[in-house]
Amino acid sequence: MSGVLTVSSKASPFPYAAVAIATYTQKAELNFDEGASGLILELDGSKISTEDEIVRALAKAGGLSDDSAKTSAYFALAKALPTLTAFNEIVAALDSLDDHLAYRTFLVGHDITAADWIVWGVLKGNVKIIGLLKNNKHTHLLRWFSHIDSLESTRLALASLSEAKSQKARSNKTAASFALGLVDAKEGEVVTRFPPEPSGYLHIGHAKAAMLNQYFAKMYKGKMLIRFDDTNPTKERTEFEETILEDLSLLEVHGDKISHTSDYFDELYEYALKIIRSGKAYADDTEQAQMRDERFHGIASKHRDDSVEDNLKHFEEMKAGTEEGQRWCIRAKMSVDNPNKAMRDPVIYRCNILPHHRTGTKWKIYPTYDFACPIVDSIEGVTHALRTNEYRDRNPQYYWMIEALGLRRVNIWDFSRLNFIYTLLSKRKLHWFVDTGLVRGWDDPRFPTVRGIRRRGMTVEALRQFMLAQGPSQAIVSLEWDTLWTLNKKVIDPVAPRHWAIAKSGMVPNPEVGEKTTVFSSHILVEQEDALSFDDQEEITLMDWGNAIVRSKTVDPTGTITAIEMELNLAGDFRKTKKKITWLAQPTTAYPLVEVTLLDHDYLITKKKLEENDDVKDFVTPVSEFREDALADANVKDLEKGDIIQFERKGYYIFDGVYDGRMEFIQIPDGRAASLISKANSQSATPLPSGQATPGNRKGAGSVAAQIDTPTDTKMYPVAKVYGEESLTTPADTKMYKTVDVIRVESHRATRAI
């Protein structure tokens, strides 16, 4: 019974009470629509447009306790408070509330009610009252207000409002920027490029860059190049090129040409000689720590004014990879004390004697990204280099290289990097999760990698819409995931087939429900939670069948319902029943049900944003995967891996495959607050005791169970290999493709009685 609450983020006065109670009760999805003329709640086929009625309706739908007489008095107070203008009148009203709350937790009764929400909403939206509360002269009222204000659901509702406001601003800027297009762009001549380093898997941040590059290439009927920036043999592998191309295929991003920076090593070497001979670069053997300190303090290297002959001699030693050559590097002679520290004589060539995965042992020297990128961009005909604004300080460096070497100019176009709350994008930290076995691999649905979010049910269309909505925004903010998952829900909802699943724990049989004119028997199963809600002689609706009347229930000493007897009433009106129940026929040999596992996931970390000095081990969510055994209707047998469905009254799921003889379905977040609240028991910013991280595994938290074997094939969908079917040789050992067994643990999370 989920409704939709539509409101504009710029509504004045803003209906804080309606928005907050919708999130608290989880009975209405928030829909921020800037074109909305008013507040509208669509619930159970009716539309409600006043905040008072909306709060009452959601409180009732959410089962909040109520005292009609007392509640009505507080609704009247909430209506009167905004009309008070005199200071003494406002203070008197606050004094009255403060006195009332001196010995009470809530305004009415012992639990939060509609009265609390309506009064809190009025206070929240009144600047004068907020100012008075900050004076700390109404301690009891402030305690009550702060409690409601700090609820997880309230914070999520307010965060959604902030995101809606910022999204509106970004959308306006995006529309204008897209209308203007790229600088100096000509139809049919635009060339963009996506230059990933083949040292790992693509994540959602890379997805934005790839999709925007493709968008503008298509917009101008131009080309997009995929170039592997393979200038560091220490980290790079041929196998990663394969996985990156697979990730791009999962995003429906395809380049017009694939190249490598290593294709241009000969040319880059010649350009290095050119810049040294011109006196604009020099060889340096300063130790790394000292060089970093000198650059920071604007101190020139002792070799900065060495002769061209000496610099060329040292560069030749580097090229040969001799012991002497390995001590040196080449630095561009840009500036010693430029306020932009990126311009303080950066390194442009360094020595590395490890074999390169494509060129073998031919080279012992390799250009840095900052030297190679502008040169290869110019050589390959790139007209517009799109990259995140974390490179902004290095843009002058990029143009310095172009000018120093007399190359064709390339336009740089900046956009903001994507950052999400409770999300790690650092390759090093993601490596740690894989290497320690806290996740099952780089395609784990808890990972922000492309294959991770796709495996969790994110569609390409939703990603595309989201990335284009972000557009060229320069704002560096940590985004909530709700907007992206809400977009995804809009994409999958019209096309997701509907199925039924009943949790096995506490299933209630129904021995005498009557005959069905289908292949199912007269014995059906319902969930324990539904059974507990039934009153004797209550009429309910069995979905896709008809009404039935609950005649009796059998309850064991623990209070668990073990059986229910119902009588079909097919003449009953389903519109008059409050409860619409999913059910399954009890399995028989002739008509078996399907054993399935339903998986839900939490964030991997308990802190919204890790700081530079934070140790990721201290903020690992104790349990981040939850599993529930269930029975599903036989139609799910026809699903293929990657199919998205909806289990009625449970949510959206993506079929992940068959493991240990059971079909596994991963729950897809739908953007609502309930699906995005961190399930960790600790507060979001509270670290765990150091070294006590618990694996997010295939059972949950609690007693240790047997280990499981995880399939090593992490490809969601078949993707053709770019290098053909021949086996790839990797010169160094890597664990990137080895899957670590994960320990099963029982969940401590509060589960529904089913």
MIGU-369238 format. One line per 4 residues: number of its first residue (from 1); for each residue x, y, z of C-alpha. Coordinates in Angstrom, 1 decimal, padded with zeros to 4 digits. Layout:
// residues N
NUM = X Y Z | ...
END
This chain:
// residues 754
1 = 000.0 000.0 000.0 | 002.5 002.6 -001.2 | 001.4 006.0 -002.4 | 003.2 008.9 -004.0
5 = 003.6 012.4 -002.4 | 004.3 015.0 -005.0 | 005.7 018.4 -004.0 | 007.9 021.2 -005.4
9 = 011.2 021.7 -003.6 | 010.5 025.5 -003.8 | 007.0 025.3 -002.2 | 006.5 028.0 000.4
13 = 005.7 027.3 003.2 | 007.4 024.0 002.7 | 005.3 021.0 003.9 | 008.0 019.5 006.2
17 = 005.5 017.4 008.2 | 004.0 015.7 005.1 | 007.4 014.9 003.6 | 008.9 013.7 006.9
21 = 006.0 011.4 007.8 | 005.9 010.0 004.3 | 009.5 008.9 004.8 | 008.9 007.7 008.4
25 = 005.9 005.5 007.6 | 007.3 004.5 004.2 | 003.7 004.7 002.9 | 004.5 007.3 000.2
29 = 007.3 007.8 -002.2 | 008.7 011.3 -002.5 | 008.4 012.9 -005.9 | 009.9 016.3 -006.2
33 = 008.3 018.0 -009.2 | 009.3 021.6 -009.8 | 006.2 022.0 -012.0 | 003.8 020.9 -009.2
37 = 001.4 023.7 -008.3 | 000.6 022.3 -004.9 | 001.0 019.3 -002.5 | -000.7 016.0 -003.7
41 = -000.8 012.6 -002.0 | -002.0 009.7 -004.2 | -002.8 006.9 -001.8 | -005.2 003.9 -002.3
45 = -006.7 005.4 -005.4 | -007.5 008.8 -003.8 | -005.9 012.2 -004.0 | -005.3 014.4 -001.0
49 = -004.1 018.0 -001.4 | -003.9 019.6 002.1 | -001.1 018.9 004.5 | -003.3 018.3 007.5
53 = -005.2 015.6 005.7 | -002.1 014.1 004.2 | -000.4 013.8 007.6 | -003.5 012.2 009.1
57 = -003.8 009.8 006.2 | -000.2 008.7 006.3 | -000.3 008.3 010.1 | -003.3 006.0 009.7
61 = -001.7 004.1 006.9 | 001.5 003.7 008.9 | -000.4 002.5 012.0 | 000.7 005.3 014.2
65 = -001.3 005.5 017.5 | -003.9 008.2 017.8 | -006.1 010.1 020.2 | -008.5 012.0 018.1
69 = -009.4 014.7 020.6 | -005.9 015.5 021.7 | -004.5 015.1 018.2 | -007.0 017.6 016.8
73 = -006.0 020.1 019.4 | -002.4 020.0 018.2 | -003.4 020.2 014.6 | -005.3 023.4 015.5
77 = -002.1 024.7 017.3 | -000.1 023.9 014.2 | -002.5 025.9 012.1 | -002.4 028.9 014.6
81 = 001.4 029.1 015.1 | 002.3 030.6 011.7 | -000.2 033.4 012.2 | 001.4 034.6 015.4
85 = 003.5 037.6 014.8 | 004.0 039.2 018.2 | 007.1 038.0 020.0 | 005.4 037.4 023.3
89 = 002.6 035.3 021.6 | 005.2 033.1 020.0 | 007.1 032.7 023.3 | 003.9 031.9 025.2
93 = 003.1 029.1 022.7 | 006.6 027.7 023.0 | 006.4 027.9 026.8 | 003.2 025.9 026.8
97 = 004.7 023.2 024.6 | 007.8 023.1 026.8 | 005.8 022.7 030.0 | 003.7 019.9 028.3
101 = 006.8 018.0 027.3 | 008.5 018.3 030.7 | 007.4 014.8 031.7 | 006.5 013.4 028.3
105 = 008.5 012.0 025.4 | 005.8 012.8 022.8 | 002.9 015.1 022.5 | 000.2 012.4 022.6
109 = 000.7 009.0 024.3 | 003.9 007.0 024.5 | 004.7 006.8 020.8 | 005.2 009.3 017.9
113 = 001.9 010.3 016.4 | 000.5 012.6 013.7 | 000.4 015.4 016.3 | 004.2 015.2 016.7
117 = 004.8 015.4 013.0 | 002.4 018.3 012.3 | 003.8 020.4 015.1 | 007.4 019.6 014.3
121 = 006.8 020.5 010.6 | 005.5 023.9 011.6 | 008.4 024.6 013.9 | 010.9 023.4 011.3
125 = 009.6 025.8 008.7 | 009.5 028.9 011.0 | 012.8 030.8 011.1 | 011.8 032.8 014.2
129 = 010.9 029.7 016.2 | 014.2 027.9 015.2 | 016.1 031.0 016.4 | 014.3 031.0 019.7
133 = 014.9 027.2 020.2 | 018.6 027.8 019.7 | 018.6 030.1 022.7 | 018.1 026.9 024.8
137 = 015.4 028.4 027.0 | 012.9 025.6 026.1 | 015.0 022.6 027.0 | 012.1 020.0 026.9
141 = 010.7 021.3 023.6 | 014.2 021.4 022.1 | 014.9 017.8 023.2 | 011.7 016.7 021.6
145 = 012.3 018.7 018.4 | 015.9 017.5 018.1 | 014.8 013.8 018.5 | 012.4 014.0 015.6
149 = 014.9 016.1 013.6 | 017.6 013.5 014.1 | 015.6 010.4 013.1 | 017.2 008.6 010.2
153 = 014.0 008.9 008.2 | 013.9 012.7 008.8 | 017.5 013.1 007.8 | 016.9 011.2 004.6
157 = 013.8 013.3 003.8 | 015.8 016.5 004.3 | 018.7 015.1 002.3 | 016.2 014.3 -000.5
161 = 014.9 017.9 -000.4 | 018.5 019.3 -000.6 | 019.3 017.0 -003.5 | 016.1 018.1 -005.3
165 = 017.1 021.7 -004.9 | 020.6 021.2 -006.1 | 019.4 018.9 -008.9 | 017.2 021.7 -010.1
169 = 020.1 024.1 -010.2 | 022.3 021.6 -012.0 | 019.5 020.8 -014.5 | 019.2 024.5 -015.3
173 = 022.9 024.8 -015.9 | 023.1 021.6 -017.8 | 020.3 022.6 -020.2 | 022.0 025.8 -020.9
177 = 025.4 024.3 -021.4 | 024.1 021.5 -023.7 | 022.3 024.2 -025.7 | 025.5 026.1 -026.2
181 = 027.5 022.9 -026.9 | 031.3 022.5 -026.9 | 033.6 025.4 -027.6 | 034.8 025.6 -031.3
185 = 032.8 022.4 -032.1 | 032.0 021.7 -035.8 | 029.6 019.0 -036.9 | 031.3 016.0 -038.3
189 = 034.7 017.1 -036.9 | 034.5 016.6 -033.1 | 036.7 013.9 -031.7 | 036.5 013.0 -028.0
193 = 038.4 010.3 -026.2 | 038.1 008.1 -023.1 | 041.6 007.2 -021.8 | 041.3 004.6 -019.0
197 = 044.4 003.2 -017.4 | 044.4 -000.7 -017.7 | 045.0 -001.2 -014.0 | 041.6 -002.2 -012.7
201 = 037.8 -002.1 -013.3 | 035.7 000.8 -014.2 | 033.5 002.4 -011.6 | 030.5 004.7 -011.7
205 = 032.9 007.8 -011.9 | 034.4 006.4 -015.1 | 030.9 005.7 -016.4 | 030.1 009.4 -016.3
209 = 033.2 010.3 -018.3 | 032.6 007.5 -020.9 | 028.9 008.4 -021.4 | 029.6 012.1 -021.7
213 = 032.3 011.5 -024.2 | 030.0 009.3 -026.3 | 027.1 011.8 -025.9 | 029.1 014.7 -027.4
217 = 030.6 012.6 -030.1 | 027.2 011.6 -031.3 | 025.7 015.1 -030.8 | 028.2 016.5 -033.3
221 = 028.2 013.4 -035.5 | 031.9 012.9 -034.7 | 034.0 010.1 -033.2 | 035.0 008.8 -029.8
225 = 038.3 007.1 -029.3 | 039.1 004.6 -026.6 | 042.8 004.9 -025.7 | 044.4 002.8 -023.0
229 = 046.8 005.0 -021.0 | 049.4 002.2 -020.6 | 052.5 004.1 -019.4 | 053.1 002.3 -016.1
233 = 054.1 -001.4 -016.4 | 054.1 -001.7 -012.6 | 050.3 -001.6 -012.4 | 049.0 -002.4 -015.9
237 = 047.9 -005.7 -017.4 | 046.5 -006.9 -020.7 | 043.7 -008.6 -018.9 | 042.4 -005.3 -017.6
241 = 042.0 -004.0 -021.1 | 039.6 -006.9 -021.7 | 037.6 -006.1 -018.5 | 037.4 -002.4 -019.3
245 = 036.0 -003.1 -022.8 | 033.5 -005.5 -021.2 | 032.5 -002.8 -018.7 | 032.1 -000.3 -021.5
249 = 029.9 -002.8 -023.3 | 027.8 -003.1 -020.2 | 027.3 000.7 -020.5 | 026.5 000.4 -024.2
253 = 029.6 002.6 -024.9 | 031.5 001.7 -028.0 | 034.5 003.6 -029.4 | 035.1 004.3 -033.1
257 = 038.8 003.3 -032.6 | 040.8 001.6 -029.9 | 044.4 002.6 -029.4 | 047.2 002.6 -026.7
261 = 049.5 005.3 -025.5 | 052.2 002.6 -026.0 | 051.5 002.8 -029.8 | 053.3 006.2 -029.6
265 = 056.3 005.4 -027.4 | 058.7 006.1 -030.3 | 057.1 009.5 -031.0 | 056.9 010.4 -027.3
269 = 060.6 009.6 -027.0 | 061.4 012.0 -029.8 | 059.3 014.7 -028.3 | 061.2 014.2 -025.0
273 = 064.5 014.7 -026.8 | 063.0 017.8 -028.5 | 061.9 019.4 -025.2 | 065.3 018.7 -023.6
277 = 067.2 020.1 -026.5 | 065.1 023.2 -026.4 | 066.2 023.8 -022.8 | 062.6 023.3 -021.5
281 = 063.3 020.1 -019.6 | 066.2 018.8 -017.5 | 067.4 015.6 -015.8 | 067.2 015.4 -012.0
285 = 068.3 012.8 -009.5 | 066.8 014.5 -006.4 | 065.3 011.9 -004.0 | 061.5 011.8 -004.1
289 = 060.8 013.1 -000.6 | 063.3 015.9 -001.1 | 061.8 016.8 -004.5 | 058.3 016.9 -003.0
293 = 059.5 019.2 -000.3 | 061.3 021.5 -002.7 | 058.3 021.7 -005.0 | 056.1 022.5 -002.0
297 = 058.3 025.3 -000.8 | 059.2 026.7 -004.2 | 062.9 025.7 -004.1 | 064.7 025.1 -007.4
301 = 066.5 021.7 -008.0 | 070.3 021.8 -008.0 | 070.1 020.4 -011.5 | 067.6 022.9 -012.9
305 = 070.3 024.8 -014.9 | 072.4 021.8 -016.0 | 073.6 021.9 -019.6 | 071.6 020.3 -022.4
309 = 074.5 017.9 -023.0 | 074.4 016.6 -019.4 | 070.6 016.3 -019.5 | 070.8 014.3 -022.8
313 = 073.5 012.1 -021.4 | 071.5 011.2 -018.3 | 068.4 010.6 -020.4 | 070.4 008.1 -022.5
317 = 071.4 006.3 -019.3 | 067.7 006.2 -018.3 | 066.8 004.8 -021.7 | 069.4 002.0 -021.3
321 = 068.0 001.2 -017.8 | 071.4 001.2 -016.2 | 071.9 001.4 -012.5 | 072.9 005.0 -012.9
325 = 070.0 005.8 -015.2 | 067.5 004.4 -012.7 | 068.4 007.3 -010.3 | 067.3 010.0 -012.7
329 = 064.1 011.4 -014.1 | 063.2 014.2 -016.6 | 061.4 017.3 -015.3 | 059.7 020.0 -017.4
333 = 061.2 023.4 -016.7 | 057.9 025.3 -016.1 | 058.3 027.2 -012.9 | 059.8 027.0 -009.4
337 = 057.3 029.0 -007.4 | 054.1 029.2 -009.4 | 051.1 029.5 -007.0 | 049.7 026.5 -008.9
341 = 051.9 023.8 -007.6 | 051.1 021.5 -010.6 | 053.3 024.0 -012.6 | 056.3 023.5 -010.4
345 = 058.6 021.5 -012.7 | 056.6 018.2 -012.9 | 058.2 014.9 -013.8 | 057.6 014.0 -017.4
349 = 059.7 010.8 -017.9 | 060.9 008.2 -015.4 | 062.7 004.9 -015.5 | 061.1 001.5 -015.0
353 = 062.9 -001.7 -015.9 | 059.8 -004.0 -015.5 | 058.6 -005.5 -018.8 | 055.6 -003.7 -020.4
357 = 052.6 -005.9 -021.2 | 052.6 -004.9 -024.8 | 056.1 -003.7 -025.7 | 058.0 -006.2 -023.5
361 = 061.6 -005.2 -022.6 | 062.0 -002.7 -025.5 | 061.7 000.3 -023.2 | 063.1 001.1 -019.8
365 = 061.7 004.7 -019.8 | 058.1 005.7 -019.8 | 056.3 009.1 -020.1 | 054.0 010.3 -017.4
369 = 050.3 010.8 -018.1 | 050.7 014.6 -018.0 | 053.4 014.5 -020.7 | 051.9 011.8 -022.9
373 = 048.2 012.8 -022.8 | 048.4 016.2 -024.6 | 050.8 014.9 -027.2 | 048.8 011.8 -028.1
377 = 045.5 013.8 -028.0 | 047.1 016.1 -030.6 | 048.4 013.3 -032.7 | 045.2 011.4 -032.8
381 = 043.1 014.4 -033.8 | 041.2 014.8 -030.5 | 039.4 018.2 -030.6 | 037.9 018.1 -027.1
385 = 039.4 016.5 -024.0 | 036.6 015.9 -021.5 | 037.8 015.2 -018.0 | 036.9 015.7 -014.4
389 = 037.8 019.0 -012.7 | 040.1 017.2 -010.3 | 042.6 017.8 -013.2 | 041.8 021.5 -013.3
393 = 045.1 022.6 -011.7 | 046.9 020.6 -014.4 | 045.1 022.2 -017.3 | 047.7 025.0 -017.6
397 = 050.3 022.2 -017.6 | 048.5 020.5 -020.5 | 048.5 023.7 -022.5 | 052.2 024.4 -021.6
401 = 053.1 021.0 -023.2 | 051.1 021.8 -026.3 | 052.8 025.2 -026.7 | 056.3 024.0 -025.8
405 = 056.2 021.3 -028.4 | 054.4 023.3 -031.1 | 051.4 020.9 -031.3 | 047.8 021.4 -032.5
409 = 045.7 022.9 -029.7 | 043.0 020.7 -028.0 | 040.1 022.2 -026.1 | 039.7 021.0 -022.5
413 = 036.1 020.7 -021.1 | 035.8 020.1 -017.3 | 033.0 018.4 -015.4 | 032.6 017.4 -011.7
417 = 033.6 014.1 -010.5 | 030.9 011.9 -009.1 | 031.0 011.2 -005.3 | 028.3 009.2 -003.5
421 = 027.7 008.9 000.3 | 028.9 005.6 001.9 | 030.8 004.8 -001.3 | 034.4 004.2 -002.0
425 = 035.9 004.9 -005.5 | 039.5 004.5 -004.5 | 041.1 001.6 -006.4 | 043.4 001.0 -003.5
429 = 040.5 000.7 -001.0 | 038.4 -001.4 -003.3 | 041.4 -003.7 -003.7 | 041.5 -004.1 000.0
433 = 037.9 -005.3 000.2 | 038.6 -007.9 -002.6 | 041.9 -009.0 -001.2 | 040.6 -009.5 002.4
437 = 037.5 -011.5 001.1 | 034.9 -009.0 002.4 | 033.3 -009.1 -001.0 | 033.1 -011.8 -003.6
441 = 034.9 -010.0 -006.4 | 034.9 -006.8 -008.5 | 031.4 -007.5 -009.7 | 030.0 -007.7 -006.1
445 = 026.6 -005.9 -006.0 | 027.9 -003.8 -003.1 | 030.7 -002.4 -005.2 | 030.4 000.9 -007.2
449 = 032.1 -000.7 -010.1 | 030.2 -000.8 -013.4 | 029.7 -004.5 -013.3 | 028.8 -004.3 -009.6
453 = 025.9 -001.7 -010.1 | 024.8 -003.5 -013.2 | 024.7 -006.8 -011.4 | 022.5 -005.1 -008.7
457 = 020.0 -004.1 -011.4 | 021.0 -000.6 -012.5 | 020.0 -000.1 -016.1 | 022.0 001.7 -018.8
461 = 019.1 004.0 -019.5 | 018.9 005.2 -015.9 | 022.7 005.8 -015.8 | 022.5 007.7 -019.0
465 = 019.7 009.9 -017.8 | 021.5 010.5 -014.5 | 024.8 011.4 -016.1 | 023.3 013.8 -018.6
469 = 021.3 015.4 -015.8 | 024.6 016.0 -014.0 | 026.1 017.3 -017.2 | 029.0 019.9 -016.9
473 = 028.2 020.8 -013.3 | 031.3 021.9 -011.4 | 029.9 021.3 -008.0 | 031.9 018.9 -005.9
477 = 029.3 017.2 -003.6 | 028.6 013.8 -002.2 | 025.4 012.7 -003.9 | 022.7 010.5 -002.4
481 = 021.9 007.3 -004.3 | 018.2 007.9 -004.2 | 017.9 010.0 -007.3 | 019.8 007.4 -009.4
485 = 017.8 004.4 -008.1 | 014.5 006.4 -008.5 | 015.4 007.0 -012.1 | 016.1 003.3 -012.4
489 = 012.7 002.3 -011.0 | 011.0 004.5 -013.6 | 012.8 002.6 -016.3 | 012.2 -001.0 -015.0
493 = 008.7 -000.6 -013.5 | 006.8 -000.6 -016.8 | 008.6 -003.7 -018.1 | 009.4 -005.8 -015.1
497 = 007.2 -009.0 -015.0 | 005.3 -009.6 -011.8 | 005.9 -012.8 -009.8 | 005.1 -014.0 -006.3
501 = 007.4 -015.2 -003.6 | 006.7 -016.3 -000.1 | 009.4 -016.4 002.6 | 009.9 -019.9 003.9
505 = 010.4 -018.9 007.5 | 007.1 -019.1 009.3 | 004.9 -019.9 006.3 | 001.3 -020.5 007.2
509 = -000.7 -023.3 005.5 | -004.3 -022.8 004.6 | -005.9 -026.3 004.5 | -009.5 -025.6 003.4
513 = -009.6 -022.6 001.1 | -011.7 -024.3 -001.6 | -011.2 -025.2 -005.2 | -009.4 -023.2 -007.9
517 = -010.1 -023.5 -011.5 | -006.4 -023.5 -012.1 | -003.6 -026.1 -011.7 | -003.1 -025.0 -008.1
521 = -004.6 -027.0 -005.2 | -006.9 -025.8 -002.5 | -004.1 -025.6 000.0 | -002.2 -022.3 -000.1
525 = 000.6 -020.6 001.8 | 000.6 -017.1 003.1 | 003.4 -015.1 005.0 | 003.5 -015.1 008.7
529 = 003.4 -011.3 008.8 | 000.1 -011.3 006.9 | -001.4 -014.0 009.0 | -000.6 -012.1 012.2
533 = -002.5 -009.1 010.9 | -005.7 -011.0 010.2 | -008.7 -010.6 012.5 | -011.2 -013.4 013.0
537 = -014.0 -013.2 010.5 | -012.1 -010.5 008.6 | -012.6 -010.4 004.8 | -009.4 -010.2 002.8
541 = -008.5 -010.3 -000.9 | -006.3 -013.1 -002.3 | -004.6 -011.3 -005.2 | -005.5 -012.6 -008.6
545 = -008.2 -014.8 -007.2 | -010.9 -013.2 -005.1 | -012.0 -012.5 -001.5 | -011.9 -014.9 001.4
549 = -013.1 -014.7 005.0 | -010.8 -015.7 007.8 | -012.7 -018.3 009.9 | -010.1 -019.5 012.4
553 = -006.4 -019.4 013.2 | -004.2 -022.0 015.0 | -001.6 -020.5 017.2 | 001.3 -022.3 018.9
557 = 002.6 -021.4 022.5 | 005.1 -019.0 021.0 | 002.4 -016.9 019.3 | 003.3 -018.1 015.9
561 = 000.4 -018.9 013.6 | 000.7 -022.4 012.2 | -002.6 -022.7 010.2 | -005.5 -020.6 009.0
565 = -008.9 -021.7 007.7 | -010.6 -019.4 005.2 | -013.8 -019.6 003.3 | -013.8 -018.2 -000.3
569 = -016.2 -015.4 -000.9 | -015.7 -014.8 -004.6 | -018.8 -012.5 -004.7 | -017.0 -010.1 -002.3
573 = -015.9 -006.7 -003.4 | -012.1 -006.3 -003.4 | -012.4 -002.6 -003.2 | -013.9 -002.9 000.3
577 = -011.0 -005.0 001.8 | -008.0 -003.4 003.4 | -005.6 -006.3 002.9 | -004.6 -007.6 -000.5
581 = -002.5 -010.7 000.1 | 000.0 -012.6 -002.1 | -000.1 -016.4 -001.7 | 001.2 -019.5 -003.3
585 = -000.3 -023.0 -003.7 | 001.3 -025.5 -001.4 | 003.8 -027.5 -003.5 | 003.0 -031.0 -004.8
589 = 004.9 -033.5 -006.8 | 002.9 -032.5 -009.8 | 003.2 -028.8 -009.3 | 006.3 -027.9 -007.3
593 = 007.3 -024.4 -006.3 | 010.8 -023.0 -006.9 | 013.4 -022.7 -004.1 | 014.9 -019.2 -004.3
597 = 017.1 -017.0 -002.3 | 016.4 -013.2 -001.9 | 019.5 -011.1 -001.3 | 019.5 -007.5 000.1
601 = 022.6 -005.4 000.6 | 023.9 -002.6 002.8 | 026.6 000.0 002.2 | 030.1 -001.4 002.7
605 = 031.2 001.4 005.0 | 029.4 003.1 008.0 | 030.7 006.6 007.3 | 029.2 008.9 004.6
609 = 032.6 010.2 003.5 | 036.0 008.9 004.6 | 038.6 011.5 005.3 | 042.2 011.2 004.1
613 = 043.5 010.0 007.4 | 040.6 007.5 008.0 | 041.5 003.8 008.0 | 038.9 002.0 005.9
617 = 039.2 -001.0 008.3 | 037.7 001.0 011.1 | 034.5 001.8 009.2 | 033.5 -001.5 007.6
621 = 029.8 -002.3 008.0 | 029.7 -005.4 010.2 | 027.1 -007.1 008.0 | 026.4 -005.9 004.5
625 = 024.6 -008.8 002.8 | 021.3 -010.4 004.0 | 019.9 -013.6 002.6 | 016.3 -015.0 002.9
629 = 015.1 -018.4 001.7 | 011.8 -018.2 -000.1 | 009.5 -020.1 -002.5 | 008.5 -018.6 -005.8
633 = 005.9 -019.4 -008.4 | 007.1 -021.8 -011.1 | 007.2 -019.1 -013.8 | 010.6 -017.9 -012.5
637 = 012.1 -021.0 -014.0 | 011.9 -019.4 -017.4 | 014.1 -016.4 -016.4 | 017.6 -015.8 -017.7
641 = 020.5 -014.4 -015.8 | 020.2 -010.6 -015.7 | 016.4 -010.5 -016.1 | 014.6 -008.0 -013.9
645 = 011.3 -008.8 -012.2 | 009.1 -007.6 -009.4 | 008.0 -009.9 -006.6 | 004.7 -008.4 -005.6
649 = 004.8 -006.6 -002.3 | 008.5 -007.3 -001.9 | 010.2 -005.2 -004.5 | 012.3 -005.3 -007.7
653 = 014.9 -008.1 -008.2 | 017.4 -009.1 -010.7 | 018.0 -012.8 -011.4 | 021.7 -013.4 -010.5
657 = 021.9 -017.1 -011.4 | 021.6 -020.5 -009.8 | 024.0 -021.3 -006.9 | 023.9 -024.6 -004.9
661 = 020.7 -025.5 -006.8 | 018.8 -022.4 -005.8 | 017.9 -019.4 -007.9 | 019.3 -016.2 -006.4
665 = 017.6 -012.8 -006.8 | 019.3 -009.5 -005.8 | 017.0 -006.8 -004.6 | 017.2 -003.6 -006.6
669 = 016.8 -000.4 -004.6 | 013.9 001.7 -005.7 | 015.0 005.1 -004.5 | 012.7 005.2 -001.4
673 = 014.2 006.0 001.9 | 013.6 002.5 003.3 | 015.8 000.9 000.7 | 018.7 003.3 001.2
677 = 018.9 003.7 005.0 | 022.2 002.2 006.2 | 021.3 -001.0 008.1 | 024.4 -000.9 010.2
681 = 023.7 -000.9 013.9 | 026.3 001.7 014.6 | 025.9 005.4 013.8 | 027.0 006.4 010.3
685 = 030.2 008.1 011.5 | 031.2 005.8 014.4 | 034.2 003.6 013.7 | 034.3 -000.1 014.6
689 = 037.1 -001.3 017.0 | 040.3 -001.4 014.9 | 040.8 -004.7 013.2 | 037.4 -006.1 014.0
693 = 035.8 -005.8 010.6 | 033.4 -008.7 009.8 | 033.0 -009.9 006.2 | 029.9 -008.9 004.4
697 = 029.0 -012.3 003.3 | 026.4 -014.7 002.0 | 024.4 -015.2 005.2 | 024.5 -012.1 007.4
701 = 026.0 -011.7 010.9 | 026.1 -014.1 013.8 | 027.1 -017.7 014.0 | 029.6 -019.0 011.4
705 = 028.3 -021.4 008.8 | 030.1 -023.5 006.2 | 032.1 -021.7 003.5 | 030.7 -021.7 000.0
709 = 032.2 -021.9 -003.4 | 031.7 -018.8 -005.5 | 031.6 -019.1 -009.3 | 034.7 -017.6 -010.9
713 = 032.9 -016.4 -013.9 | 032.1 -012.7 -013.3 | 030.8 -011.9 -016.7 | 027.1 -010.8 -016.5
717 = 026.5 -011.0 -020.2 | 028.6 -012.4 -023.1 | 031.0 -009.8 -024.6 | 033.3 -010.5 -027.5
721 = 037.0 -010.4 -026.7 | 038.8 -007.5 -028.3 | 042.0 -009.6 -028.9 | 040.2 -012.8 -030.1
725 = 040.0 -016.1 -028.3 | 043.7 -016.7 -027.8 | 044.8 -017.0 -024.2 | 046.3 -013.9 -022.7
729 = 049.7 -013.9 -021.1 | 050.3 -011.7 -018.1 | 053.9 -011.1 -017.0 | 053.2 -010.7 -013.4
733 = 050.9 -012.5 -010.9 | 047.6 -010.9 -010.2 | 044.8 -011.8 -007.9 | 042.3 -009.6 -009.6
737 = 040.4 -012.6 -011.2 | 040.8 -015.0 -008.3 | 037.6 -015.1 -006.2 | 038.0 -015.4 -002.5
741 = 035.7 -017.8 -000.5 | 033.5 -015.8 001.8 | 032.3 -017.0 005.2 | 028.6 -017.4 005.8
745 = 027.3 -015.7 008.9 | 023.8 -015.6 010.3 | 022.1 -012.2 010.4 | 021.6 -010.2 013.6
749 = 019.4 -007.8 011.7 | 015.8 -007.6 012.9 | 013.8 -009.7 010.5 | 010.1 -009.8 009.9
753 = 008.3 -012.8 011.3 | 007.1 -014.6 008.2
END
